[in-house]
Amino acid sequence: MAAGLRLGPLLRYVDWETGDRATVWIEADRPCTAEVRCATAGAGGSVRTFQIEGHHYALIPVTGLTPGSSTAYEVLLDGRRVWPLEGSGFPESTIRTPAVPADGVRITFGSCRWAAPPADEHDPIGPDALDAVAARLAADPAAERPDVLLLLGDQVYADATSKATQRWLAARRDLREPPGAEVADYEEYTRLYDESWLDPEVRWLLSTVPSCMIFDDHDVIDDWNTSASWLAERRATPWWQERVLSGLMSYSVYQHLGNLSPSELDADPVYAAVRDTPDGTDVLRRFAAGAAADPAAVRWSYRRDFGRTRLLMTDTRAARVLDEDKRAMLDEDEARWLRDQALEAPGSYDHLLIGSSLPWLLPPLIHDAESWNAALCRGERGPRWARFGEDVRRRADLEHWAAFPASFEKLTRLIAEAGSGPDAPATVCVLSGDVHHAYVAEPEWPDGAPDARVLQLTCSPVHNAIHSSVRLGFRFGWSRAGRRLGHALARHGRAGRPVIDWRRTGGPWFGNQLMTLVLHRRSAQLRLDQARANGKRAGGKGPGGDGVGGPGTAGLGADHAHTRLVTVDERNLTNGP
């Protein structure tokens, strides 16, 4: 039987240094040779699939591209064309390469995306922002499009599965046994990616716009690595080890490998070992087990340069130090890496972006509540308050940068240093998600501001919901009364004051949304777009029985005009608030 395309293609890495290379990720339904064939003569590439847990993948290196061009491509498996799908109704997938040197970059970012339900089910959380981007580009392929999508965490929800996935899980095991309706192993993780990436609009979008990704907690489990006691409790359960290994293995295959450049892939011993054996499962399991046991042994963070814009995508989940006396968002090696990358070759970049799934600057009340809680948990008010603090930490998700006060201060000092001096960039922006709303915040520096304009840009969710009471809490968190309450909490916990103050200069905005940064030389513009319903939903979120396509899935939703993007805020970031 001929090989079929199970998932993908995803256009991942596009080289901004040479403008002539890219990588395309696919999953096939059997071992085969995967090939990308481009419309431009001499451009393309092929590679043999590798196997993990009975699934077959390829990260196809594409060479011979022309800088500053757009070329259509096809995917072939063992010489048979499997992409574009017949009758998809979408434009052809293309690889757009930057001119070298590039003048600027357009970056769209957000986080927290539940997969859209099948077409015959009501979607209670409204239209998907990625669907809306796809609809805009499909309707006008010549329209301005992102040069890259930054997906800042919670690409899948291992702990909050859909009804369709729960029916699928119930057919393979007893959901009365832990972990119940959450995913348990690698095969169940593959179901989540099928459900999310076989959405027809999203599938086409990811095939034609490059993407960078990083995990957050729900990619493994809610509150992942909140505290040492949380982790100890999880490790004592019979299901946790398989869950975390499967989470890290699937993240490696579906997300992390595509973040890397061809040269980084060539130097990766785990990737080489997986490809050099008929079945790479044992190799990848050993790697994941090492990462789970010793987070400092693995780096999930990475750097991407888009012309004169530097992106440092930072792991704020697996790299944590959880000992209450040494709590840190980043372990020593990870913090050193971030510092070295931010300060390397000053003057060589005009904009510094720090991708952190968790916001650096929160509403002041929430920041103070988290620093108060951290002080209680480390014993500032005694053991009874410490036990109370741990309970509150878990119930209220108090685990952002503010919950790691030393790390918050270290990041603040690094941002100030990177943004200061004669070679300072025009902007230093922390890009974040997680909190299911969007806002812009700016620090106020006690000893004089850096030369760069510094901003916290938070955008979430892409497709999710937030309870009305939480909305009120976030709004209150910015108010004067909220600040006073936060100060009182900090005094009770003997937490001290943060090294800077900050104010909200945009938002809060609630809805399914994405932010876009347009960085051109030393100018920076920001736009926030929200997804709105626009009549009938597109038919068929994948033709499988529960809205998920199987091997050889054919056909994408022909009606892709069911959502639209509405711009709710635009601003120039380099000319003041």
Secondary structure, DSSP 8 states (H G I E B T S, - for coil): ----EEEEEEEEEE-TTTSS-EEEEEEESSS-EEEEEESSTT-EEEEE-EEETTEEEEEEEEB---TT-EEEEEEEETTEEEES-TT--S---EEE---SS--EEEEEEE--B-----TTS--TT---HHHHHHHHHHH-TTS---SEEEE-S-SS-TTS--HHHHHHHHTTS-TTSTTTTS--SHHHHHHHHHHHHTSHHHHHHHHHS-EEE---GGGT-TTTT--HHHHHHHHTSSSHHHHHHHHHHHHIIIIIHHHS-HHHHHT-HHHHHHHTSS--HHHHHHHHHHHHH-GGG----EEEEETTEEEEEE-SSTT-B--TTT-BSS-HHHHHHHHHHHHSSTTS-SEEEEEESS-SS--HHHHHHHHHHHHHHTTTT-HHHHHHHHHHHHHHT--SGGGSHHHHHHHHHHHHHHT-STT--SEEEEEE--SSSEEEEEEE-TT---SSEEEEEE---SB----HHHHHHHHHHTSHHHHHHHHHHHHHHT----S-EEEEEEEEE-SSEEEEEEEETTEEEEEEEEEEE-SS--S-SSSSTTS---TT-----S---SEEEEEEEEEETTS--
